[in-house]
Amino acid sequence: MRRALEPVAISVAGALAVWLMVGAGFVNYDAAYTLLWGSDLASGRLPDYGIPVAPTPHPLATLVAVGLAPLGAQGAAAVSVVGALGLLGVLGWLIYALGAHWFGPAAGALATLVILTRQPVLSFGVRAYVDVPNLVLVLGALLVEARRPRAGLPVLGLLALAGLLRPEAWLFSAAYVVYLAVAAEGGGIAPGTTVERRSDARAADRRSLRALAPLVLVAGCAPLLWGLSDLVVTGDPLYSLTGTRDNAEVLRRVTGIDQVPLTVPRRLGEILREPVLLGAALGGLLALAHLRRRVLLPAAAGVLALVAFCILAAAGLPILGRYLLLPAALLAIFCGAGAFGWRALPDGHPWRRRWIGAAVVIGLALLAFTPPQVERIADLRASVGLQRAIASDLTVLADSGAIRRECGPVAVPNHRPVPLLALRLDRPAAEIVSAQLRRPDRGFYVAPANAGVERNFTLDPNDPERLTARVPRGFARAGGNASWTLYRRC
């Protein structure tokens, strides 16, 4: 009973802690498009992925959005926000469970404390990015494998779901199948084995390899389903790849394999900060030297995650910090090992005291950097609260009934308000026109009410153009609220 209650208790505690630190989040730009596409599919319409600067579609997220569509725009958004908090809580439990399995409960507890107090992790989580549920699924697969080596289908099932959110999971699935195949062969037949036993061994090997067939099928289903989804919607099975590359160019993202050596350490540092990187380095080295069997799986997972990241970078996809959440989570666990891994060494071990000395250094570094970390979380809370209020004002304006279909299209200053307005107005995204692309001559124009909204609602400084309050000629004020002003020309 205690083991069954542990995941629930830690997950609920983690979600509550996140809510106390940051408050409730909101549906970000990517998530709003996902809900919009899910609503389209639920209504029997194909989603329009070709809207300028639309995000990459993720099949599993879209499928979940289809299930949320009967709740309406408001209900789907509310469930998404609550689910985002819940997923952060589950993430906390998974980090704890893996850290405790490999290096002891104290190491797992510290790793959970680290990951749930990192400003970028909290930011990505409360804004409902798909990267956090992807991380939860991959860590869940690692936990299954850690507790039951060569578990097979349960691991691949979780990785297949993750592979419908992020393509890095495809490499994990392929590598896991290869690992299972090598394990099934058993390293060959020992010399001196009799003819009869050789025959029996070869037959057993053939049966083991045949048993891998369904595993290969599960491992390959994610890329196949993703490609099929793109093919049905756009006619191009590689649309997600080419569309993401095009957006990276438009938004001037950092791309290319040559950028990886400098960018990856900096992005990991932004997520974890210096004391955690120090703890992870010491913990990794000490665990590799003295707890090697425990280190093999997390180390292999970390290497695979970085290899997958490099492959995507070489393919022209952007180098974003949220794509490094998996190696960051594993490094947090190694930081826990650095602080408490010595407890796994027997009394009298020559390195036990030395490891304790390293743990003291790690603990002091973490304590010294606690005040800046508290400030970062406070800044995040203020930022999320402000952006949530701006987004809420936009939905209030959309729900007010002031924007009528018969008057004409709705124009906005740039692409950022498009998915949220389309979702709340129950219109295709193509009917919400960015004034960056076409200045309207009739209909409605939604403008930021002040410079603060203009500055804070544009979440990405690399957007092609920031929000502007320029009103098209001939449009007159028709309403508004604290964040947005509505203009009309019918």
Sequence and secondary structure as in RCSB ss.txt:
>XXXX:A:sequence
MRRALEPVAISVAGALAVWLMVGAGFVNYDAAYTLLWGSDLASGRLPDYGIPVAPTPHPLATLVAVGLAPLGAQG
AAAVSVVGALGLLGVLGWLIYALGAHWFGPAAGALATLVILTRQPVLSFGVRAYVDVPNLVLVLGALLVEARRPR
AGLPVLGLLALAGLLRPEAWLFSAAYVVYLAVAAEGGGIAPGTTVERRSDARAADRRSLRALAPLVLVAGCAPLL
WGLSDLVVTGDPLYSLTGTRDNAEVLRRVTGIDQVPLTVPRRLGEILREPVLLGAALGGLLALAHLRRRVLLPAA
AGVLALVAFCILAAAGLPILGRYLLLPAALLAIFCGAGAFGWRALPDGHPWRRRWIGAAVVIGLALLAFTPPQVE
RIADLRASVGLQRAIASDLTVLADSGAIRRECGPVAVPNHRPVPLLALRLDRPAAEIVSAQLRRPDRGFYVAPAN
AGVERNFTLDPNDPERLTARVPRGFARAGGNASWTLYRRC
>XXXX:A:secstr
 HHHHHHHHHHHHHHHHHHHHH      HHHHHHHHHHHHHHTT    TTSTT     HHHHHHHHHHGGGHHHH
HHHHHHHHHHHHHHHHHHHHHHHHHHHH HHHHHHHHHHHTT HHHHHHHHTT THHHHHHHHHHHHHHHHHSTT
  HHHHHHHHHHTTT THHHHHHHHHHHHHHHHHHTT   TT  HHHHHHHHHHHHHHHHTTHHHHHHHHHHHHH
HHHHHHHHHS TTHHHHHHHHHHHHTT  BSGGGHHHHHHHHHHHHH HHHHHHHHHHHHHHHHH HHHHHHHHH
HHHHHHHHHHHHHHTT B  GGGGHHHHHHHHHHHHHHHHGGGGS TT TTHHHHHHHHHHHHHHHHHTHHHHHH
HHHHHHHHHHHHHHHHHHHHHHHHTS S GGG  EEESSSTTHHHHHHHHT  GGGEEETTT   SSEEEEEESS
HHHHHHH   TTSSS       TT EEEEE SSEEEEEE 
